[in-house]
Amino acid sequence: MGIIKRLFMKEVPEPKSVLSLLQRINRRAEDLSPEEQAKSFVSRDVISEALLRRDSRILYGRRGTGKTHILSFVSDRMRDHGDIVISLDLRTIGSNNSIYSDTSISVASRATHLIRDLTAALSESIEDVYTRGHPALCDPKIGDEISKLAQSVRELLVVETVEEKDTSASSIDKGGSVRVDGKAGLLDLSVTGSGEGRVDTGSQNSRERVVRGVPKSSIRIGSIFGALSSIAKSTDRRIWILLDEWSTVPEVLQPFLADVIRRAFLPIQNVTVQIAAIEHRSNFRIDEGENRIGFELGSDISSDVNLDDFFVYDLNPQPAVAFFQRLGI
């Protein structure tokens, strides 16, 4: 019980059993600070070595298998190595998360809001690292590039809509003259008269053209890539972008978010992206005809680590038993 004993030595000087210590462990990683998560992580060599490689990857695992713990472990190790680590919890990005699930709003609009919120959170996190004086971000030009990254998702595109209306008007012009002659006496009255009249009708058609400008959110992926690439080139350290709770994003929006990551993050040489996701609740790609939106697993991003294979007894008993045996070493 060496690992657990070291974790709780201050609180329990003489623990009686591994079980008594296990009962003191928080059930959810969210209840621990990132430092406590990293400290309480029990590594499997095959997993930790894979995750510390520079490859971008998706980390699969059902709830409770330790995805958050592993990302905290990676974050702690890479910070100790001097790299730049940006950890983002996708449950908390954006000022109004409910908009992502609002089906009354178009998918395009919801995806745009999601991408803007993620990029804004990324720029704020990089700015926080920069202002804290990280030794790898000492170039004064980085501040300008961070501003460009933030500005890339604040642009509005004005889309013109044209409305045309046909109008018609008709008129009637009436005119004429009447002449009356008459003579009257005491006994009789006679009247003679004559007259003429004129009626003119006409019509007039016109067309009205109205142009309205509708502001819509605009995302320039090239601008995101350019700003992040400039930041990465300004340092000799690697930038790790760790995205937790991917599966909390509505599945219909996930491919659009994956597509921006593929086009704006992954091409940068010294940027590594790691995503923690639940396999059966993840949708990284959709195809629209010949167009692909999102990741191509194995080609664009690796997906070779599945924690279910190591920690879920029902799927693979031997690795799960071996892991819990290590707790007593």
N, C-alpha and C positions, 0 to 999 in steps of 0.2 A: 504493500500500500504506500510505496514511497512517494509517488506523484501526488496523490490526494493528501497525504500527510504533510507534505511541504506546503501545499496550498492553504491548509487550515491549521498549521502549527501554532499560529498566534492565538487562535480562538480556542483550540482544543489541544492542550499540551500533551495529553496522553490518550489518544483515541483508542478505543477498545476493538473496533472492527472497521473494515472497509464499508460495511453497510451503514454504520452510524455516520460515516463521513459522507457517503453518497446521499443520504437523506438531507444533508445540509446544503447541497448544491442547488442553485436556482434552476428551475425547470426551463426557463426561456433565456436565451442569450441577451435579449433586449433588456433584461433586468440588471445586467452587468455593464460596467463601463468598458470601453474598447480595450483599455489596459488589462482589466480583469479577464476579458474574453481571451486575449492573447495569452495571458498567463495560465489560464485554465485549459488551454487547448492541449489535447493529447494526440500526438502526431502518429500517423502511419507513414512510414518512410516513403512508400510508393506514391502517396498523395502529396506529402509536403515537397518532395523533390520535383514532382510534376508542376505544382503550383508556383514554385519559385523560379521556374524557367521563364524566359522572356516571351513565350508564345501567348497570344491572346486566346482565351478559351471560355467556354461555358461550363460552369460547375453545376451539375445536376444533383438533386437530392430532395426527397420528400421532406415535409416539415418535421423538424426535430432531429435531423441527421447531422447538423453541425455546420451548415453553410455559412452562417454569420460568424461562427467561431473561426472558421478557416480563413475568411476574408480578413478578420482582425489579426490573425496570425501572420498572414502575408503582409498586411499593412505594417505591423510592428517590425517584422524582419527587414522590410525594404526601407523603412525610415532609419533603422539602425545602420543600414548600408549606405545611407546618404541620399537615397532616391527621393523623388517627389511623389507623394501618395495622395490621391483624391478619392475619398470614400463617400459615396452617395447612396442614400436609402430612398428607393423610388416610391415608397409609401408617403414620403414627406415633401416631395418636391411640388412646387406650384402653390399659389395662394388659395386655389379652390379646386381640390382634387375631384369633387363631384362632377365637374364639367367633363371629365374623361369618360364617365359612364352615362352621360345624359344622351339618350338615343334620339331626343328631339333635335339635337345638333348634328350636322353632317359629320361623317367620318373624317373628311378632309380638314374641317375646322378643328375637331377635337385633336387630331394628330398634330396639327400645327401648334396648338396650345401646348401639347405635351413636349414637343421638340423644343419650343421656345423656353419652357420651364426647365428642362434638363440642361440646356446650354447656359441659361442664366445661372443655375445652381453651380455648374462647372466653373464659369468665370468667377463667381463669388468665392468659390473654394480656392481657386488658384490665386486670386487676389489676397485672400487671407494668408496663404502660405508666403506670398511675396512680401506683404506688409510685416509679417513676423520676422522677416530677415533670414529666410532660408539661404544658406550659403551657396546653393546651386542656382539661386535666382537673384543674382547680384547685378545683372545688366540693367541699367536704368531704362532702357528702351522697352523692357518687358511690360512696364506699366501701360505704355501706349498700346501694345498688342492685346493686353487684357481688356482695355477699353474697346478695342475693335471687336474682340470676341463677344463682349456684351452687346455692342451696337448691332452686330450681325442679326440678332433676332428681335430688334426693336423697330425695324423698318416696316412701313406700311405701303402696300401696293394699291394704287387707286385704279379700280376697274371701272371702265366706262360702260354704261348701259344706254341704249338709244331707243326712244319711244317715238313713234310717228302716229299722228292722228289725222284722219280725214274729216273735214267739216264741210257742210253744204248749207246754203241759204237761198231762199226763194222770196220773190217780191211780186206784188200785184199793183199796177198803176191804173187807176180809173180816172177818166176825164170825159167831158161832154158839154154841150150847150143846148138850151131850149128857148124857142121864140114863141111868144103868145100874142095873138091879136084878138081883140074883142071889142064889141060895142054893146052898150046896154041902154034900155029904155024903160019907161014906166011899166010896160006891159010884157015885154019879152027880154030874154037874155041870150045872146048868142056868143059863142067863144070858138075861135079857130086857132089852131096852133100847129107848130112843126118843131122838130128837134133832132139832134144828132148826138151820138155818144162814142167813147173810145175806151177800150180795156187792153192794157199791155201786161204780159207776164214775163218774168225772167228768173234765171237761177245763177248762183255763183258758188264755185267750189274752191276750197283752200286746204292745204296740208300743213300741219303743225309738227315740228321736229323738236323733241326735248332730249337733251343729253344730260345725264346725271352721273356723278362720280361717286362710286361706292368704295370706301376704304376697306381693304382686307389685309390680314396679316400676311407678311411675306418673309420667307426664310431663304437665305442665300447660302446653300451648302458650301459653295466655293469660298465664301467669306469666312465661314466657320473653320474650314480646313486651313485657309491661309493664315488666320490669326493663331490657331493652335499650333500650326507648323512653325511659325515664327518663334513662338514661345519655346517650343521643343528644341529648335536650333540654337537658342540663346543659352542653353545649358548643356553640360556634358554628362548629366545624369538622366536616368530613365524616369518617365512620368507614368505612374500606375493609376489607372482609372478603374475603381472597384465599384460595381453596381450591384447592390443587394436588393432582394425582394422584386426581381423582375416580374414574377408571375402575378403581382398585384396590379399590374397594368392590364387593362382590358385586352383580350386576345386580338381583337380586330385592329387595335392600334400598334401592337407589338412589331409587326413587320416594318412599319414606317419608321419607328424608332431605330430598329436594327439597320435599316437602309442608310440612315444618316450616320450611324456609327461606322458602317462599312465604308462609306464614301468620304467621311470627314475625319475619322479617328484612326482607323486601321492602316491607311497608307503611310502614316508618319512612322518613320523608322524607330525612333526611341520612345514610342507610346505603346503601352500594353493595356489591354482592356480585359477585365475578368468579370463575368456575369454569374450571379447565383440565381438559379431558376429551378422550378419544379417541372419535370419533363412533360407530364401529361397536361400541364396548364400553360405550355409555352408554344408560341407560334412565331417563328423567326422568319418566315418567308411566305409570300404569295406570288403567283404568276398571273399576269394579265397579258394573254397572248404571248408574244415573244419577249415581253418585258418582265424582268424579275425585280421584285421589291423585297429587300431584306438580305439575310445571310444565306450563303450556301455552306451548310455544315461540313466540316472537313476540309473545305477549300478556302473559304474566307476566314473561318474561325474554328478552332479545335473544340471538340466535345467529347474528350476521351476520359473524363473523370466523372464517375457517377457514384455518389456516396452510398446509395442504396446497396451497391454490390459489396460494401465493406461493413455496414453497420445495421442492416436490416436482416434479422435472423431468418425470417421466412423465405427470403430470396437466396441467401447464401450463408448457411449456418457457420461454417468453419472460420471465415474471416471475422464474423461478429464475435464468436467465442474467443478467438485469439486477441481481439482488441480488448475485451473486458478482462482477460487474464493479465494483460499488460498493466492494468490499473493497480494490480497488487505487487508489481515489481518494486 
